[in-house]
Amino acid sequence: MATLNDEVTEAIAVIDGLEPALDKALGDSGDGVNFVAKGDKTVILKSGFEATADRQAPSPLGQVQNFSMTMGDQAGEADWHCDRLDRSGGYQGQWTLTPGVASSWQPLAIDFPQRSQGVFTGLPSGQVVTTRLRGTGGTTGHGEWSALASCLVP
């Protein structure tokens, strides 16, 4: 005799199996409504579907501006700040001891990558470190690298 748990598990499996077909049917219905409505948002809304804004072409993120770095409070840390970058989902950073060597750049740990200020961690103590920053997210993945910023890391 099947338990309630077995019946629930079986029902979930059936629903999961139907989900792709349901998604396709709803998508096809939405496409059909849009075709009949010829883009008229009033007709689309009356059909029960949502009318969304027209898609815009991807636009690149701008370059991070006014990026600066100062000595941190703890060993291996540096404080950083930049102007907020519109449409950015966060920031990505790199550091090096030799900025003239392209292969020397390493990923940088950022404590709160969605904020436009914070603390870089895991840097080599007692060294002058050079860093750069770029915005991530948006419609094109990431922006251009910022101007370089350097400081002595405690």
C-alpha positions in Angstrom: 0.0 0.0 0.0 1.4 3.4 -1.0 2.0 5.9 1.7 1.1 9.6 1.4 4.7 10.4 1.0 5.0 8.0 -2.0 1.9 9.5 -3.6 3.2 13.1 -3.2 6.6 12.0 -4.7 4.8 10.5 -7.7 2.6 13.6 -8.2 5.7 15.8 -8.1 7.4 13.6 -10.7 4.3 13.9 -13.0 4.2 17.7 -12.6 7.9 17.9 -13.3 7.4 15.8 -16.5 4.6 18.1 -17.7 6.4 21.4 -17.0 8.3 21.6 -20.3 5.2 21.0 -22.4 3.2 23.5 -20.3 6.0 26.2 -20.7 6.0 25.6 -24.5 2.2 25.8 -24.7 2.1 29.0 -22.8 4.9 30.4 -24.8 3.2 29.5 -28.1 -0.1 31.0 -26.8 1.8 34.2 -25.9 3.4 34.3 -29.4 -0.1 33.7 -30.9 -1.6 36.6 -28.9 1.2 38.9 -29.9 0.8 37.9 -33.6 -3.0 38.6 -33.5 -2.6 41.8 -31.5 0.2 43.1 -33.9 2.0 44.5 -30.9 -1.1 46.4 -29.5 -0.5 46.4 -25.8 -4.2 46.9 -25.0 -5.1 43.6 -26.8 -2.2 41.8 -25.1 -3.2 43.0 -21.7 -6.8 42.0 -22.2 -5.7 38.5 -23.1 -4.2 38.1 -19.7 -0.6 38.3 -20.8 1.8 41.0 -19.7 3.0 43.6 -22.0 6.7 44.4 -21.6 8.8 47.3 -22.8 10.5 46.8 -26.1 14.0 45.3 -25.8 16.9 47.7 -26.2 20.1 46.8 -27.9 22.9 45.9 -25.5 25.0 48.8 -24.3 28.4 48.4 -22.7 29.0 49.3 -19.1 31.1 52.5 -18.7 34.5 52.6 -17.2 34.9 52.8 -13.4 35.7 56.4 -12.5 37.6 57.9 -9.6 38.9 54.6 -8.4 41.2 55.0 -5.4 42.9 52.8 -2.8 44.4 53.5 0.6 46.2 51.4 3.2 43.9 49.1 5.1 43.5 48.5 8.8 44.7 44.9 8.9 47.6 43.0 7.3 46.9 42.2 3.7 44.1 44.7 3.4 43.5 47.9 1.3 40.4 50.1 1.4 39.0 51.1 -2.0 36.4 53.5 -3.4 35.0 54.5 -6.8 32.0 56.3 -8.2 28.9 54.2 -8.5 28.7 52.6 -12.0 25.1 52.6 -13.5 23.8 49.2 -14.6 26.6 47.4 -12.9 25.8 44.2 -11.0 29.0 44.4 -9.1 32.7 44.8 -9.5 35.7 42.6 -10.4 39.2 43.5 -9.5 42.8 42.4 -10.2 46.1 43.2 -8.4 49.8 43.0 -9.3 53.2 43.9 -8.0 54.4 44.5 -11.6 51.8 46.4 -13.6 53.9 46.5 -16.7 53.7 42.7 -17.0 50.4 41.7 -18.5 50.6 38.1 -17.2 51.2 39.2 -13.6 47.6 40.3 -12.9 45.8 38.1 -10.4 42.1 38.0 -9.2 41.3 40.3 -6.3 39.0 39.3 -3.4 36.3 41.9 -2.9 34.3 41.8 0.3 31.0 43.2 -1.0 31.2 43.3 -4.9 27.9 45.1 -5.3 29.1 48.2 -3.4 31.3 51.0 -4.8 33.6 50.9 -1.8 35.0 48.2 0.5 38.1 46.3 1.5 40.4 44.3 -0.7 41.7 41.3 1.2 44.5 38.7 0.7 47.1 41.1 -0.6 50.8 40.7 0.1 51.8 42.6 3.3 54.6 45.2 3.1 54.3 45.6 -0.6 53.2 48.4 -2.9 50.3 46.8 -4.7 48.7 48.1 -7.9 45.0 47.3 -8.6 42.4 47.9 -11.2 38.6 47.5 -11.2 35.8 47.1 -13.7 32.0 46.8 -13.5 30.3 43.4 -14.1 26.9 42.5 -15.2 24.8 44.8 -17.4 24.0 43.6 -20.9 27.6 43.0 -22.1 29.2 41.2 -19.2 31.7 43.8 -18.0 33.1 47.2 -18.6 36.6 48.5 -19.3 39.3 48.4 -16.6 39.6 51.5 -14.4 42.7 53.6 -14.2 45.3 52.0 -11.9 45.5 52.7 -8.2 48.4 51.8 -5.9 49.2 51.8 -2.2 51.4 50.2 0.4 49.6 47.2 2.0 50.1 46.8 5.8 
